[in-house]
Amino acid sequence: MFFYKPPVILLVMLSLSACSPLFVRTPPSMAGNDLSHGWKMEGRMVIDDGRESWHVRVVWRQLREHYELDFSTALGRKLARIAGNQNTASMTVPGRGGPVEYRGRPDALMRQYIGWVLPLDSFRYWVAGHVSPDGSADDIRRDAGGRLQGFEQQAWAVSYPRYFEDMQPAMPRKMRLVHPQLKVKLVVDRWSPA
């Protein structure tokens, strides 16, 4: 009967794994970065209005004109879900008797029940590394590879300090948005096709 000591087994496993990789990582793809096919983004946001700041986790699902945003605390407690399109939205928030749903314009719902407003129609393009087609943009800056580094649009200064380098095409990893009334920092943890 053979008894191997753990260090011997570990050495054998390591020597065998040196011959071939244990994990093969395939770079994720966003299908040509075509927003019309949809995407899912998971990340963390810091929103600062000059008086208070909020740290939230966000999961954003975008399918053509329809979006769903889930906001939660760092520990996973649901804060709100906003779902809709550019014309109408519903916002669901936890309540004592169960979820409470509100309906209206996305910006009005955010202002009334959350306390701050993100221009969701444009933000869906910005978060994916594009200038919004809704209105002109100023001070457009690109790096040597053609990736968007920053611009100004609709009174927002948008910048991209970092991209996921292993994605084809490269998608934003970090983004900053500055408005006279609000500052937003977004760190994307994961991109996936919808």
C-alpha positions as CSV (number, residue, x, y, z in Angstrom):
1,M,0.0,0.0,0.0
2,F,1.4,3.4,-1.0
3,F,1.1,6.5,1.2
4,Y,2.2,9.7,-0.4
5,K,2.9,12.7,1.7
6,P,1.0,15.9,0.7
7,P,4.1,17.8,-0.4
8,V,5.0,15.0,-2.8
9,I,1.5,15.1,-4.3
10,L,1.7,18.8,-4.6
11,L,5.0,18.6,-6.5
12,V,3.7,16.0,-8.9
13,M,0.6,18.2,-9.6
14,L,2.7,21.3,-10.1
15,S,5.1,19.5,-12.5
16,L,2.2,18.1,-14.5
17,S,0.5,21.5,-14.7
18,A,3.7,23.1,-16.0
19,C,3.3,21.2,-19.2
20,S,-0.1,22.7,-20.0
21,P,-2.1,25.6,-18.7
22,L,-4.8,24.8,-16.1
23,F,-7.0,27.6,-17.3
24,V,-7.4,29.0,-20.7
25,R,-8.9,32.5,-20.7
26,T,-10.8,33.6,-23.8
27,P,-11.2,37.3,-24.0
28,P,-14.8,38.4,-23.7
29,S,-16.5,40.0,-26.6
30,M,-19.2,42.7,-26.9
31,A,-20.1,41.7,-30.4
32,G,-18.6,44.6,-32.1
33,N,-19.7,47.0,-29.4
34,D,-23.0,47.4,-31.2
35,L,-25.4,48.8,-28.6
36,S,-28.5,47.7,-30.5
37,H,-27.8,44.1,-29.5
38,G,-27.9,44.9,-25.8
39,W,-25.5,44.4,-22.9
40,K,-25.2,43.9,-19.2
41,M,-22.9,45.9,-17.0
42,E,-22.1,45.2,-13.3
43,G,-20.2,47.7,-11.2
44,R,-20.0,50.1,-8.3
45,M,-20.9,53.8,-8.3
46,V,-20.1,56.7,-6.0
47,I,-22.6,59.5,-6.4
48,D,-21.8,62.9,-4.7
49,D,-24.0,65.9,-4.7
50,G,-21.8,68.1,-2.6
51,R,-23.8,67.5,0.6
52,E,-23.9,63.7,0.6
53,S,-22.4,60.8,-1.2
54,W,-23.8,57.4,-1.9
55,H,-21.9,54.2,-2.6
56,V,-24.1,51.7,-4.6
57,R,-23.7,48.6,-6.6
58,V,-25.4,48.7,-10.0
59,V,-26.5,46.1,-12.5
60,W,-27.6,47.6,-15.8
61,R,-29.3,45.6,-18.5
62,Q,-29.8,47.3,-21.8
63,L,-31.7,45.7,-24.7
64,R,-32.3,48.2,-27.5
65,E,-34.4,51.0,-26.1
66,H,-35.4,49.2,-22.9
67,Y,-33.3,49.3,-19.7
68,E,-33.3,47.8,-16.2
69,L,-31.1,49.2,-13.5
70,D,-30.8,47.5,-10.1
71,F,-29.2,49.6,-7.3
72,S,-28.2,47.9,-4.1
73,T,-25.9,48.5,-1.1
74,A,-22.4,47.1,-0.9
75,L,-23.9,44.2,1.2
76,G,-26.5,43.4,-1.4
77,R,-29.6,45.0,0.1
78,K,-31.9,46.2,-2.8
79,L,-32.4,49.9,-2.9
80,A,-34.3,50.4,-6.2
81,R,-35.0,49.0,-9.6
82,I,-35.6,51.4,-12.5
83,A,-37.0,49.9,-15.7
84,G,-38.2,51.6,-18.8
85,N,-37.3,53.5,-21.9
86,Q,-36.8,57.2,-22.8
87,N,-40.5,58.0,-22.4
88,T,-41.7,56.2,-19.3
89,A,-40.2,54.2,-16.5
90,S,-41.2,52.3,-13.4
91,M,-39.2,52.4,-10.2
92,T,-39.6,49.7,-7.6
93,V,-38.4,50.2,-4.0
94,P,-38.6,48.0,-1.0
95,G,-41.5,48.7,1.3
96,R,-42.7,47.4,4.7
97,G,-45.6,45.6,3.0
98,G,-43.6,44.5,0.0
99,P,-42.2,46.3,-3.1
100,V,-43.7,49.6,-3.9
101,E,-43.9,50.7,-7.6
102,Y,-43.9,54.2,-9.0
103,R,-44.5,55.2,-12.6
104,G,-43.5,58.3,-14.6
105,R,-40.6,59.9,-16.5
106,P,-37.2,58.4,-15.6
107,D,-35.7,61.8,-14.5
108,A,-38.7,62.8,-12.4
109,L,-38.7,59.4,-10.6
110,M,-35.0,59.6,-9.8
111,R,-35.2,63.1,-8.6
112,Q,-38.3,62.5,-6.4
113,Y,-37.4,59.1,-4.9
114,I,-33.6,58.8,-5.0
115,G,-32.6,62.5,-4.8
116,W,-30.4,62.7,-7.8
117,V,-30.8,62.4,-11.6
118,L,-28.7,60.7,-14.2
119,P,-29.6,61.3,-17.9
120,L,-30.3,57.7,-18.6
121,D,-31.0,58.2,-22.3
122,S,-27.4,59.5,-22.8
123,F,-25.8,57.6,-19.9
124,R,-26.5,54.2,-21.7
125,Y,-24.1,55.4,-24.5
126,W,-21.6,57.0,-22.2
127,V,-21.2,54.0,-20.0
128,A,-20.4,51.9,-23.1
129,G,-17.7,54.4,-24.2
130,H,-19.7,56.4,-26.8
131,V,-20.9,59.9,-27.3
132,S,-24.7,60.0,-27.2
133,P,-26.3,60.7,-30.5
134,D,-28.8,62.9,-28.6
135,G,-27.1,66.3,-28.9
136,S,-23.7,67.6,-29.8
137,A,-20.5,67.0,-27.8
138,D,-17.6,69.2,-27.2
139,D,-13.9,68.7,-26.4
140,I,-13.9,65.1,-27.7
141,R,-10.6,63.4,-26.8
142,R,-9.3,60.0,-28.0
143,D,-6.2,58.0,-27.2
144,A,-3.7,56.8,-29.8
145,G,-5.8,53.6,-30.3
146,G,-8.9,55.6,-31.0
147,R,-10.6,54.9,-27.7
148,L,-12.7,57.7,-26.3
149,Q,-10.9,59.4,-23.4
150,G,-13.4,62.1,-22.6
151,F,-15.9,64.7,-23.9
152,E,-18.5,67.2,-22.7
153,Q,-22.2,66.8,-23.5
154,Q,-25.4,68.0,-21.9
155,A,-23.5,69.9,-19.2
156,W,-21.7,66.7,-18.2
157,A,-17.9,66.3,-18.4
158,V,-17.3,62.6,-19.1
159,S,-13.9,60.9,-18.9
160,Y,-12.6,57.3,-19.1
161,P,-9.4,56.8,-17.1
162,R,-9.3,53.0,-17.8
163,Y,-10.6,50.4,-20.2
164,F,-10.7,46.6,-20.1
165,E,-7.7,45.8,-22.3
166,D,-8.6,42.1,-22.7
167,M,-12.0,42.8,-24.3
168,Q,-12.6,43.2,-28.0
169,P,-13.4,45.9,-28.5
170,A,-12.1,47.4,-25.3
171,M,-14.9,48.5,-23.0
172,P,-14.7,51.1,-20.2
173,R,-13.5,49.9,-16.8
174,K,-13.6,53.2,-15.0
175,M,-15.5,56.4,-15.8
176,R,-16.0,59.8,-14.2
177,L,-19.0,62.1,-14.8
178,V,-19.0,65.7,-13.5
179,H,-22.0,67.9,-13.6
180,P,-22.4,71.3,-11.8
181,Q,-24.8,69.5,-9.3
182,L,-23.5,65.9,-9.2
183,K,-20.3,63.9,-9.5
184,V,-20.3,60.2,-10.4
185,K,-17.5,57.6,-10.4
186,L,-18.2,54.2,-11.9
187,V,-16.0,51.2,-11.7
188,V,-17.2,48.4,-14.0
189,D,-16.6,44.9,-12.6
190,R,-18.0,42.9,-15.6
191,W,-19.4,43.4,-19.1
192,S,-21.5,40.7,-20.8
193,P,-23.7,40.6,-23.9
194,A,-27.5,40.7,-23.1
